[in-house]
Amino acid sequence: MLSQLPERRMHWIRWILTVGWLLIIASLFYDPWTAKLTTPDHPWSPLRLSESCIQVQGNCLSEQPYPLGTTLFWGAIVPASIFILLVFGHELWRRICPLSFLSQIPRSLGWQRQFRRENKKTGMVRYELAKVRSDSWLGRNYPYVQFSWLFIGLCGRILFFNADRLVLAGWLLSTVAAAIAVGYWYGGKSWCQYFCPMAPVQSIYSEPGGLLGSKAHTSEQLITQSMCRTFLPDGQEQSACVACQNPCIDIDAERNYWNSLSKPETGFIRYGYVGLVIGYFGYYYLYAGNWNYYFSGAWLRQTDQLTSLFDPGIYLFGQAINVPKIIAVPLILGICTAIAYGGGRWLEKRAKSYYRRHPKELSLETIRHRIFTLCTFGIFNFFFIFGGRPLIQLFPWAVQYLYDLGLVTLSTLWLYKTWRRSPDLYSRENLANRFRKQLEKLQLNVSQFLEGRTLNDLNTHEVYILAKVLPGFTREKRHQAYKGVVREALEEGYINYSSSLEVLQQMRQELGITDDEHRIVLEEVGIEDPSLLNPDRQRSLENQIRLSGYRKSLERLLLLQSKQVAQGSLDPGSLQDSATIRSLRRQYSITSQDEEWILSGLAGNASSVKRAEFLLAQLSQLIDCYRVLNQPVLYDHKAVLTLLRENISHKKELIVRSILETLGLLQSDPAALGLAQRLQQASPAILGEVLDQGHWSDRLPAAILQCLTQPGEMPVFCSLEFSAQATLGHLETLLLDQNPMIQAAALYVIAQLDPERSQAIARDQRHPFNSPLVKATLEQLLALPSNASAHPSLTDFPMLERVVYLFNSDFFHRMQSETLIALADRAEVRTYSKGDLITEAGDTCRELLLLIEGHANVHYQTGAEVRIEQLHPGQTLDELEVLAHSKSENTIVADSERTRILAISVDAFDDFLDHDPDFARRVLELESRQLQRFVRSMQSI
């Protein structure tokens, strides 16, 4: 709503409010005028002092005419801020807050602390803004710092500067100085995010959103809510975000709320604030012995409050309790804060108990959210019983009634709106909006289905229903749209490789996308941009906004310079050393990698061409790796080579598909024909298979399609001759793959060719090996004798061996690497001699058995006869009985001098079936095929 007010107008509003705020501070030093309005004999002022006795600890308080600075500040400005936060949300408050505005003075003047960064390879020097690191002490504990300042501030009000104008002025000016100092010391809105004592209050009243606040996650605007922004000379707005915090309340308050919902500091602040507010207002009664002291506003006029610091701080039942006020105030506020926090924790424990008894009704996150919602609703109305009341009581009763009715009505509407929110609803809306954007990119004709509405008018469910009925929304376009959603969510850090399957589950159900298709999309995205799936690289929406702001600023500068020199185009690299560019780099904290990525996409289809060239380079590497695996010296390691070859072939197919999609985007671009020729020459066999599988004739220009389908002039020659050094080099590139099975298998193959080199890799740890499988392989490599002449066998790597044989089995073939590794971790290998009994008819099947070496005979009892069938490596034994938890109907006997069996316990197998729906579905499909083959074999007898 108000987040879309033009920044130019808001800039003037901030100036007006800031000047007015500074004038109030100035009036605390000198104000000879407003005191006249409070004299008892003033003819018309409602603020004139009353002659009635206001008792404080049994004595009438002596009062004198007073300036109105403190009354205006505490009685009007502070309550107004609370009202704004609940009704309009933080997106208005953050844009008009004088302290936030003043904290940006160093940025406006270009006076901010910077760090010098030098590229050791190029010698280029860059300067980056200092920011609060998320792993620093402040980055981890800033909520407690802000709450501590709030606690100190409320204690200070009662003790020092509720009515003492000079002390209040000193406190406010020191706060202004602190905000400006933080604005120099750290970039962005670091004062608001990490230091401001008002920040906890903002999060409590304005999260997950104000009554009239906007929804950033469904907005079509690039600049949302109170995001840092600036306006250009032509009036257009541009992001000025430097990603000073992730997630950021200014970009998406609801996202920040759900992200912090389960954190312990969130509960402390929310529950503690309730007790702090109750303790603050309740103390006036405990101090004076009556409520008239507060509601009359006498505490705003008690200019000698410093003289009472060591007077009795508590007065109950007509007796003063001799606890100095300077001790009683923090003691009472601290006790109330602790009680409220304890009460909130007690409620949460009861909620957990409720969740265990009713697990399908409400999630624990939703229950905690609703507790927070009730706390905010209650403390808002409690606050306004007292907040601003000394001034409100000066109005007629009718006005007071309407005031109270308005507050209750607005807060009840806020309660109704907020009560229905949940993390799941937010996620559905978020993903539906992303999907809506992808539908718009496909340029489908949807007008006939919307009856005058646009895609933006559709709600979450209607978007998915539309996708199901659109005749032009083919399987390929559905795949393309889903892929766009996944890529965007990965870029913004909304999902990662591990969480994507669960987070996008409902969206897949709505679109009819299987888990296998989802994993294919992840592989495609990972091939096109490997950094998206890199677990060591942290991505965030805030960082994407920062880079987008820099890119737009750079584009604008390039456009201006091109107009000045009257040229049609301009090389972006020519501006890299200009003072303006250096200033922009500092402002947006741009690294060399950031700038390289941004510059690659400044001109038209340059980014698509660069991506295609990157994919062709990857394809060439994989082709060489595949050829290397056909070296005669490696033939004895067929099982490991099969794992590597099939995974590499799968990646080659995905790369070819991604290049074809890029050619579809380039269409008639001059570079497209050259890319198509290189693709046809690099991998004609896989290219032909992919072209046959999809409707590429509808997506590619005729010239490109002809180039891809006709053989090139030069015959394809695949040499299998590689030097030992080249072979090892290609194998080492496989260590960079994200699949831990490929990494571990590559390490094993390298150990066969050069054991010393494999051990050096294990010691060096240059590659980020995080998988238990790879770590176990490294440990086995290091355990090998350094001077051993014999090459290690697969049995020397127990974990890898189990994974390899599971992958090559008929039952588990092509299952996901995570599932195979987890199964291998809970499996064991057993060895039998010829004639040994493996299972006997009548035994309860407690294990799934996989034959990995040698042979075994299955003795089938058919009436009076016994039929014998021989099993070969890769086949499973008694899998149907294992799934049914029944007894074995056949006897299995080892038929080789060395027969090895891989055993997976029924309990472990059932655990995977219960907790991994994809695994359960795959097992069901496999068993269906096994049953069909078994029935056909029985029919042929």
N, C-alpha and C positions, 0 to 999 in steps of 0.2 A: 504493500500500500504506500506508506510514506517513504519507503526505501527508494522509490523511483522519482522523488522530487529532484529536480536538476541540481547538480552539485554547485553550479554558480550561485543559485539562489540560496542554497544551504550555507554556502561560504559567507554570504552577507548576514544570514540569520545567526551564524556562530559569532561573527564579529559583534553584532548588536548584543547578544546575550553575554558575551565575554566582557564587553565594555560595561554593561549593566552590573555584572558580578563584581568587576573591579571597582566600580563606583560604590557598591555596598561595602566593600572592604575599606575603601577610602573613608567612608562615612563613620567607620569604627574609630578612626583617628580624630576626625573633626566633623561634628554635626551640631551646629547651634540652632537648627530650625525645628526638627521634628519633635524635640522634647516639649515644645509648646502644646503639641496636640495631646499630651498626656497629663497636663495640669488638671487638678480636680475641678477648677472653676471654668474650664473651657466650655463655651456655649453649645457646641454641636458635635465635637469629636467623640466617636464611640470608644476611643482608646483612652479617654480621660480616666484618671485613677479614681477608684471608689473609696469612700470613707469607711467601708465595712472592715472589720478586723479579720485578717488572714493569719491564722495561728500556725506557728512552726514550733513544735515540741512544747506546746502549752502557752507560748508567748505570742503576742501580736507582732507581726512583722512591720517594721518601720519602712515606709516607701517614699520615694522622691520621684519627681518627673524624670523621664529617661528618654534618650534617643531610641529610634525604632529600628536600628540596624540589626540587632540580635533577634528582635521579635520577627522581623521580616524574613531573616535567614532561616531560623529554626521553625517558625510557624507557617511559612508559606513555601519556601524553596524546597526544603527537604521533603515535606509531604507530597509536593507536586512531582518530584522525581520518582517517588514510589508509585504514584498514580500512573505516570507516563510508562513506567516499565511494565506494569501489568496490562494496561490497556493497549498501548501502542508498541510495546516490545522494546528490546534493546536497540533495534535498528533505528529508532528515532533518537533515543537518549544518547547513543554513542556518536551520533552525527551533530548533536547540539551541545554536548558536554563541554563546558569551558576548560576544564582541566585537560581533557583529551586534546582539545584544540591547542592549548598552550604547550603541551608536551611535544607538538610537532614543529615548534619554532626552530630548533636546531636543523631539522630536515629541510625546512624552507630556506634557511640560510646556507645550507650545505656544510654545516659544522657538525659532523658526526664522527665518532670513533671508527677507525678502519684498521683492517689487518692487511699487511703486505704479503702478497702471494707471488712467488716466482716459479715459472715453469723451468725445471732443470734442463729439459731438452732444448727448448727454444730460447731461454733466457728472458722471455717476455714477463714483465712485471704487471701484476694486477692488484687492485685494492678492493677489498670486500668489506661490507658493513659488518660490524660486530653484532651478533645476535645471541640471545640466551639459548644455550645448548639444552636440548631436551634431557640429556643424561647428566647435566650438572646438578649441584645441590638445589639451586634455585628452580631449575626446570622440573625437578621432582617434587619440591615442597612448597611451591608458590601458593597453593590454596591455603595452607596453614599460615604462611606469611601474611597474606591478605586478611585472613580472618583475625590474626593477632593484631594487625593495625586497626581493624574495625573495633575489636574489643578495647584496645587502648583509647581509641577515639571516643567511644561512648563513656568510658570511665572518665576521660578528660573533660567531656562535656559537663558532667555532674560536678566534678571537682574544680575545674579551672576556667572553662570558657563558655559556659552556657550564657552568662550575663556579663562577664568581664570583657569589654569590647577590645581592649588592647591585647589581652591574651588571645582572644579569638582571632584578631587580625594577624597576630604573630603566627598562630597555628596555620591559618589559611595561606599566608605568604610563604611559610616554610614548605607547605604542601605544593604550592605552585613552583617553588624553586626545585623541590625534589622531582617534580614531573618534568621540568625542563632538563634537569641533570640526567635523568634516565633517558630522555629523548636524545641527548648527546651520547650517552654511554652505550645505548643499544638501539638498533634500528627498528622500524615499524612502530606498532602501537604497544611497545613493551611496557610502558607505564600502565596502560589499561589492562594488559594481559597478565602481568606478573607482580605489580606493586599496589595498584589502586585499592584502597580499603572498601570502595564502593562495588568492586567487581563481584564479591560473593552475593551482595544484595541484588545485583543485576541478574546473575544466574538463577537466583531463587525465584524472582518475580517474572522473568522474561523467558525462561526455558520451561518446556520445549518451544514456547512461542507466546507472544502477546495476543490479547483478544483480537485486535485488528492487525496483527502482524502478518507478514507474507511468508510463503513457503518457498525457501530457496531451492529445495530439491525438485520442485515441479515448475520452477520459473524458467521462462524462455530467455530471460535477460542474462547476459554474461556477467554483469555487475549486480550482485545481490545484497540485500539487507544493508548492513553498515560497513560493507567492504571498503577498504582504503581505496580512494579514487582521486583523480584529478581531472580538470577540464582543460581542453586545448583551446587555442585562440579561436577556432571555428565553432566553439561551443560543445563539441563532442566530448563525452566522458571516456576516461581510460583508467584501467586498473593501476593502482600504485602499490599493490600488495608485494611484500618482500618475504612472505612465508615466515613471519616471526613466531608463529605458534601453529601447531598441528594436533588436533583439528582446531579451527578458529571459530569462535562464536560470531564474529562479524560476517563471516561468509555463509554459514549455515548453523543457526543456533540449535535447531533440533538435532542435527547430526552430532554436534558437540555434546548435547544433553545425553543422547543414547550411548555415546562412546564412553562417557564418564559415569553412567548410571550405577554401575556395579563397583566403582572404586570406593575404598574406605573413606577417602577424604571428602567425597561427595556427601555421604551420610553424616559425617561429622559436621560439615558446614550447614546442611539443611536442618538437622535436628538441633545443632548448637545454636543456630540463629534464632530458632523459636524460643529457646530458653533465654538467650541474650536479650531479646526484645521484651519478653515478659519481665525479666529481671530489671531491665532499665526503667520501664514505666512503673513497675511495682516498688522500686526503691523510693520513689517520691513519697509514697504512702508510708513506707517504713521509716523514712527520715523525718517527715513532718508529723506523722500520726493522724493524717486526714487526707482526703482527696482534694479538698478545696485548694490546697497549696499548688497542686499541679494545674487543675482546670481554670483557676483564676489567672494563670500565667505569671504568678509572682516569682517563680524561679527564673523567668526571663529578665526580671528587673532587679534581682539581688546582686548588685554590682560588687558587693563586698564578699563574694563567695570565697575568696582566698583566705579570708580571716577565719573561716569556719572549718578549715581542713583538719584541725585537731580537736574540734568539738565532738561530742557524742554523735555517732553516725546512725544510730538506730533508736527509734522511739516507739514503744509498744505498750498498750494498756496504761497509758498515762505515766510511764516510767522511761527515762532515758537510759539506754544501755551504753556503758562507758567503753565503747569501741570507737576509736578515732575514725572520723569520716573518711580520711585518706586510706584507711584499711578496710572499712566496712563496704565501700563502693565496689572495689574489685572482688572482695569476698562474696558479696551477694550476687553480683553478676556472674562470677565464676561458678558458684553453687548452682544457680539456675541453668547455666549452660550445661553443666555436667549432668544435672537431673534430666534435662530435655534430651540430651544425647543418650543417656541410659534408657530413657523411656522409648526413644526411637529404636534403639537396638532391641529392646524387649519386644516391640511390635514386629520387628523383622523376624525375630525367632519364632514368634507365633505365626507369622506369614509362611515361614519355611515349613512349619508343622502342617499348616493348612495345605501347602503345595504338595506335601508327601501324601496327604489323604485324598486330594483332588488334583492329580497331576494333569488331567486333560482339560481342566476348566480355565485356569489362568497360569501363565508362566511366572516364574519368580521375579523376572524383570518387570512384568506388568504390575504385579502386586507392589513392588517397591515404588514404581512410578506413581501408583495411585496413593500410596502413603505420602509420598512427597507432595502430590497434588493437594491432598487434604491439609497438609501442613501449611502450604502456601496460601490456600484459601482461608484457613483459620487465622494465620498470623497477619494477613493483609487486613482483614476486618478488625482484628484486635488492634493493629497499629492505628487504624483510623478512628477507633474509639478515643484515642489520645492524640494522635498526630494532627497538628493544626487546630485542635479543639479550642484552645484559648481564644483564637481569632474567630472561629466558626460560631462560638457562643454569643458573639456580638451581634449576629444577624437575627432577624425575626424567627419565631418558631417554625413558620412555614418553610422558610429557606433552609433551616437546619434539617427539617424532615425530608425535604426533597434531596438535600445533600446526602443524607444517610441512605435514603432509598436508592439513589443513583449508584452509590458505592456498592451496596449489597447486590443490586441488579447486575451491574457490570462484572463483579467478581463471581456471581453465580453463572453468568454466561461463560465466563472464562473457565470455570470449573466444568461446565457441561462440555465445552470444546476440548479441554485438555484431558478429561477423564477417558475419552474414547481413543486417545492416541496410544500407540504401542510400537515397539521396535519392529514387529512384523509388518504393521501397516505402513510405517515409514519406508521399510525396505521395498514393499510392493509398489508404493507410489514412486519411489526413486527409480526402480528398474523399469516400470511402465513408462516413465518419462524418457528414459534412455532409449527404450524400444520405439517410442513415438518419434524420436529424432531420427532413428535409423529408417523408419518407414518413410519419413519425409525425404530422406536422401535417395530412396529407391524411386521416387517420383511416380508412384502408382496412382491410377485414377480412382480416387475414393469418393468423389463428390456424389455419385449416384447412391451411395450407401449412407450418407450422413445427413441428408435432407436439409441442406443449407448450413450445417455446422462444419467446423474445421477439426483437424486432428487434435488441436490444442483444447477443444471443448470436451473431448471424451474423457470419461473417468477411467480409473485403473482397469476395471473389468471390461469396459466397452472397447478399449484398445485391443485387448487380446481376442475378443469376439470378432472384431473387424478383421483381424489377421486371419482368422479361420475361414471367413466367408469370402475374402477377396479372391477373385478368380485368377488374378495375375500374380498372386503371392505364391510362387512355385517353391518347390523344395530347395532349389538353389538360392532363391532370394531369402527364404527363411533362414537358411544357413548363413548367408551374407549378413542379414540383419542381426542375428544372434552373435555372430563373430564381432560385429561392430560394438555391440553392447559389452561383450567380454573385454575387448581391447580398451574401450573407454574406462570401464570399471577398474581394469588393471593399471592404467595410466594414472588414475586418480587415487590409487591405493585403497579403493573401496573394497576390493577383494584381492586375494593373492592366490597362488597355485593351490594351496592346501584348502582354503576356505571357499573357493569358487563353487565347488560341487554342491555344498550345502546352501550357500547364500542364493544361488541361482536356481535352486530346485523347483520352486513354484513356477518360475518363469518357464522352465523347460516343460513342466507339466501342461501349462497353458498352451505352449506352442507345439507340443508333441515331439520334443527333442529328447533323445535318449542320452543316457550317461556316456555311452561310447561316442556319440556325436559331440558331446561336450568336450571329451578328452581330445578328440581330433581337432576341435577348434582351438583348444589350448596349445596343442602341438603346432598348429599352423601359426598362431600368434607368436609362439616362442621362436619359431624358425624365422619369421619376418623381423622380429625384434627380440633377440635373446635376453636383453636386459629386463624385459617385462616380467620374466619368470625368475629372475635372479633374486634369491631370498636375501642376499646381502645388500641389495640396493633398495632403500626406502623410498616409496613413492607416495605422493599425497595430492589432494585437490589443491591445497594451498600452493604447492610447488608448481603445479600446472598453471595456476593463475599468475604466479610470479613470472614464469617464462612467457606466458601469453602477453602480459603487460610490456615486457621488454621487446618482444617481437613487434608489437604494434607501434611502439615508440621508434624502433629501428626502421620499420617500413615507412613511417611518416618522414623521418629524416632523409631516407633515400629518395623519397618522392620530392621533397623540397629541393634537395641538391640537384636532382635530375632536371627540375624546372629551371633552376638557376643557370645551369650550363647548357640548357636547351638540347638535351640528348634524350633519345628514346629509351635507353637502358643504362644501367650503372652497375658495375661490379661491386657487390657488397664488401668484398675484401679491401677495397680502396679506402674505406672509412675506418678501418680497424684501429688506427693510431690517432684519430682525431680526438680533440679534447671533449667534444660533445659525446662521443661514443664512450670514452673513458668515464665520463660522469654518469652515463646511463648504466654502465657495468657496475659501478659502485652503488648506485641507487637500488638496483635490483639484485645485487650480490651474484653476478653472473660469472660462472667458471668458464674455463676454456672449452670443456665438454658441452656445457650449455650453449655456448655461442656457436660451436660447430654444428650442433643439431639444429639451431634456429636458422643459421645462414643457409643450410642445405634446403630449406623449404621456402625460401623467400620468392623464388621465381617459378611461377606456373607449375609445370609437372616435374620440376627438378627432383622433388622428394620421391616421387613414384619411380622415376628413372634410376635414382640412386638406390632405392630399395630393390629394384629388379637386378641391378648390377651386384648388389650385395648377395642376393639369393643365388645368382649364377655362380658367384665365387664360392658360396657354400656348397652348391651342387657339384662343382668341380672337385672340391676337397673330398666330398663324400664318395664320388666316383673313384677317386684315387684310393681312398680307404677301402672300398669294396674290392678293388683289384688287388690290393695288398693282402687281403684276407684269403686270396686264392693262391698264395705262394705254396709251392710243394712242401716246403719245410714245415708248414703248419697243418698238413693233412691229418696228422695223428690227433688233432684236437677238434674233431668234428663237432662235438656238442657245443663247445664255446663259440666256434666259428658260426654255427647255425644261429645262435642268439644274436651275434653281432650283425651277420648278413641280413637277417630279417628286419632288425631294427633300422639298419641303414637303408634298406630298400624302402621301408615305410616312410622314412624321412625324405628320401629322394622323391617319392610320389607326392608328398605334401609340398615340397619345394616347387616341383613342376606345377602343381595346382595353383600355388600362390603366385608364381610368375605369370601364369595364364590370366589370373584375376587382375594382375597389374596391367597386363597388355590390354585387357578389356577396359580398364580405366583410361589408358593412354590413347586408345582408339587410333586416330590417324596421325599421332605425333610422329615427327621425323625419326625419333630415336626408337620407336616401337619395332620397325622392321629389322633393324640391326639386332635388337634384343631377341627377336623371334628366330633369326638365323642362328645366333649363338646357342639358343636353347635347343633347336633342332639338331645341331651338330653335337651338342654335349650329351644328350640322352634321348635318342630317337625311340628306343624301345619303350621306355616308361612313358614318354610323351604320347606315343600312339595309344597306349592303354588308357591314359587319362582322357584323351580326346574322345575315345569311344564311350567312356562312362558318362560324360556330361553333355549338355546342350550348348557346346561352345560355338557352334555355327551361328547361334542367335546372339552371341555376346562379343564375338570377335569380327573385325572387318575382314572382308574377303581376301584382301592382299596378305594380311597376317596369317589367316587360316591356310591359304595356299602355301605360304612359306613354311608353315609348321608341318603340313602333311606331305610335302614333296621332299624326297631325299636331296641333300646338298650335293654340290659338285665334287667335294672332297669326300672320299669314302671314310667311314668311321673306323679307326684303328685302335684297338684296345690292347695295349702292351701290358704283359704281366711281369715284365722284368723291372725290378726296382733294386737299387743298391741297399745294403743293410742299413745305412744311415737314413736313406729316404723312407724305407719301410718303417723304421722306428719313429721318424718324424711324423708320418701320417697317423700312426697309432697313437702318438701323444696328443694329436688334435682331438681324438675321441675322449680324452680326459676332460675336455671342456664341455662335454655334453651334460645336459641337466639330468639325464636318466642314470641313476646309480648303477643299474645293471650293466650299461655300456661302459661306464667308468671302471667298474671292477673287472669286467671281462677284458677290457683293453690292458689293464695292469697285468693280468694273467698272461696274455699273449706277449706283451713286452718282456715278461720274465722268461718266456720260452726262448726268445731271441737273444736277450742280453740281461741275465739276472742282475748284474752289477748296476746296470742303468735303472732297472725297476726298483732296486733298493735305494738308489740315489734319489729317485722321485719320491719314494716313501719318506725318506729323511728330510728332503727339502720342503715338502708340504707347500709348494707354491700354489697348488690348485685348492680351491675351497671344497674339501671333501667333508660333507656333513652326514652322509648316510651311514647307518651302522654296518651295512654290507661292505662299503668301501673302506671304512675304518678297520673292519675285521680283516679285509684283504691286505691292507697296509701292514697291520700287525704281523700277519703271517709272513709277508715278504721280509720284514725286518728280523724275524725269528730264524730265517734260513741262514745256514752257514755262509759267510762272505766268500769263502774260497771253494765252495762246492762246485764240482765239475758237472754233475748231473743236473738237468733242468727239473724244476719242481713239477710234480704231477697235480692233477686236479684234486686228488684226495688230500693234498697238503693244505687245501683251502676249503674247510668243511662247509662254511656258510655259502660260499660261491658255488660249490659243487651242488648243494641242495637247490639253490636258485636255478642253476643251469638245467638240471634234470627236471625240475618242475616246468620250466619254460618249454622244454622239448617233449614233454609228455602230451599224449592225446587229450587228456582230461583238462589240463591247465594251460594248454597252449594259447598264447596271445592274451592272457589275462594281464591286468595292469601290474606294473612293476612294484607298486607299493603293496599290493595284495600278495604277490609272489614272495617278496622279501619277508613280509610278516608271517606267511605260512612256513617259509624255510626256517625262520627263527624258532618256530615251535615244533619242528619236525626232527626226527632222528634217523640215522642210517644203521641198518642191521645187516650182518653178513651170515650167509648160510652155505653149508656144503651140500654136495649132491646127495639127494635122498632125504635131507632134513625136512621135517614137517613145518610148513609156514602157517597154515591154518587148517583146522579140521572141521568137517561137517558137524553141525550142532553147536559149535562155539559161538558165543555172543560176539558180534562184530564191534570191537572197541577202537579200531584204527582203520584209516584209509591207507591202503598199501599201494605203492608205486614201484614197479620193477625198473631198476636203473642199470643193472648189469647182470649178465648171464641169462638163464632161461628158467621158466617154471612151468609145471604141468598142472592143469586144473582137471580134477577127476569129477565128472558129472555122473550122478547116480540116476539112471533112467530105467526104472523098473528093476529087472534082474541083471541088466547090463550096466557097465561103466564105460562112459565115453571120455576120452582124454583129449584135451585141447591145450596146445602149447602157447604160452605167453612170451612176448618178446619185450625188450627194454622200451619203456615209454608207455606201456599199458598199465592200467590200474586194476586192482584186485578187489572184488567184492564191494564196489562202490554203491551198488543199489542197496545192499544190506546195511551199509553204513548210514545211508540217508534215511532208511526206514527203521534203524535201531533194532534190526531183527537178527536172527541167528543165521550163521553161514550154512548154505545148503550144499556146498562143495568142499572138497579137500584139495589144498594146494601144496605141492611138493617141489622143492628146489631140484632142478635138472641140470645144473652145471657145477663144476668143481668149486666155483666162486659165484655165488648168487647174492646180489645186494639189493636190499629193499629200503625204500624211503617210507617211513611210517609217520602219519599225522593222526593224533588222537582224535576220537570222536568229539571230546569236549572242546578242543581247539577248533575243529571244523565247524561245530555248532555255533561257537562264539562268532566266527566270521559270517555265518549265515544270518545270525540275529542282528549284527551290528553293521553289516555291509550289504545294503539292498542290491547294489550292482553285482556283487559277488554271488548273492543268492540267485539273481536272475541268470547270470552266466552259467551257474551250476545246473539250473533247471533246463536251460537250452542244451547244454552238453548231454545231460542225462536223457533228454527227449531223443536226441540223435542216437545215443547208445541203445536205447530201447528199440528204436526203429530198426537199427542194424541187427539187434538180437532177434527180433521177431522175424525179420527176413531170413536170417540164418536158420531158424527153427523151421520155417516153412519149406526151406529147400531140402530138409532131411527126409 
